[in-house]
Amino acid sequence: MDRISTWNVVHRFEKRGLLIAINCVAGLSIFFFGYDQGMMGGVNVARDYVENTMKFGTVDAEGVVTITNSTLQGGIVAVYYLGTLLGCLFGGWTGDKVGRIKTIALGSVWAVLGACLQTAAMNKEWMIVARLVNGIGTGILNAIVPVWATETAEHTSRGQFIAIEFTLNIFGVVVAYWLEYGLSNIDGGASPFRWRFPIAFQIIPLLFLFIIVWFFPESPRWLTKVGREEEARYILGRLRGETGEDHGKAEAEFQDIRNVAALEKKTANRNSYFSMLFGLGSGKLHTGRRVQLVIWLQIMQEWIGIAGVTIYAPTIFAQAGFGPHKTGWLSGLNNIFYMLSTLVCVFTLDRIGRRWTLWWGSVAQGVFMFLAGGLSKIAKDARAAGDMTKAEQAGAGSAAMIFLFTATFGATWLTVPWLYPAEIFPLDVRAKGNAWGVVGWSIGNGWLTLLCPVMFAAIGENTLYIFGACNALTIPMVWAFYPESNQRTLEEMNLLFASDSPFTWDAERNFARLKAENPDLVQAATRGASVVDPETGALKTGGLRQRSTESVYGNEKEVKI
């Protein structure tokens, strides 16, 4: 207990108040993530940046950018995702070694360094290195912040808190867009201030994050894993409450966490990233399967169309007959609708679950993508035929589909691919497991950043049909391979993935069997005692002799209980 400072907020807040405080700090990091993503859209059209500093294009009097070196432009953007890939692997390893709080502080400092380097960049080589450094900092934060948030939240409200954080994520995108929209009107948009100030602005939330995170409690699950059990008990007590109907709840959760941590230490020498990727030595933990699930969920998050919409939306708005000024205004309005749509997920994610959220999102997004592609084709053909009225009508319809697609994405697919990796991995490798999700996000984003301009140049609006088809593909993918994590504790996830079959129906059947054989499992929290080993499903009391379920480490054995 002496290791928890007197000025830590855990002594002043408890239960929902403490959870809200923790998620405000996590939200600050996610806000930076959104701002950093949205910022480059305005930087890439700033006259001084394009013509004088990076020298990859020209900007005419109307503000229209002509790219003369698309490889350089795309490379400067894409190297950021290389940085996030490297950073998330480093952040996952650090988070499991030294804790969640210290890793968040490290990521903040690293991102501040990257922001300073970008702000001062004088040429393309400088900017490429700066973007790489900034990406590493972002990757560190993305690997550890969702883990910290999910490890402190209750299993009944994990989704709600993460969804609120991603509302702040899109708020960061909105702030970046409108800040740069306003700066574009200063000095005709020709001043270096137009792009240097927005880059420097991100230093403010990062410095605040670095300072304030030291006032917050460490994850009780990580503390238990490293043997600091007294601190973990105290923090859990403050998070869950210890009086009235809450009495015993924290102790029950602590006992389950401690049992899981003790069992997982048996595989501590098999927890390298390489072993995790291929599931080497993980036995019934099936970490290799979990890694593949989170990587592909994040890759598909990009391929269902959000990256393409970001690139192609101005073209669609132009087809509707809107000029450059109104197109910019509409893009900003679309971002505001995007942010507001994330509030839908706040109220639905813990009610209908992760799978249904992804399903209804895929169906609606697929329809909107196909309609946007078809209406864009009609608009283009009508414009070529000189029928401007029909072109503007079809263009307006296509623009409406973009608004609807973006809103649906914000309500569904934006949050779940970030929440799921932070939920499903064993405690001993949870930060590393979440890092694999960020790897998938980095691959998906980097891949599309380079491919989207080529695809739109080669096949135009037909690219939207590819995105629509990807949405259709995700429906059977989620149905077959992604078991529901909603309303299940983090300690139950090893039971959920204990089946040797990769299919969800087998996983659910096996999970139900283990719980049916050990009915006290679901009553442990209310009784104030952990009565079941969550890893093996074996009862721990009663002096009986029972054959355990097949061990998560792959060995079936007699257990004295």
Summary of the structure (lengths in Angstrom):
residues: 561
radius of gyration: 24.7
end to end distance: 32.7
largest distance: 86.4
contacts: 2102
relative contact order: 0.12
helix: 77%
strand: 2%
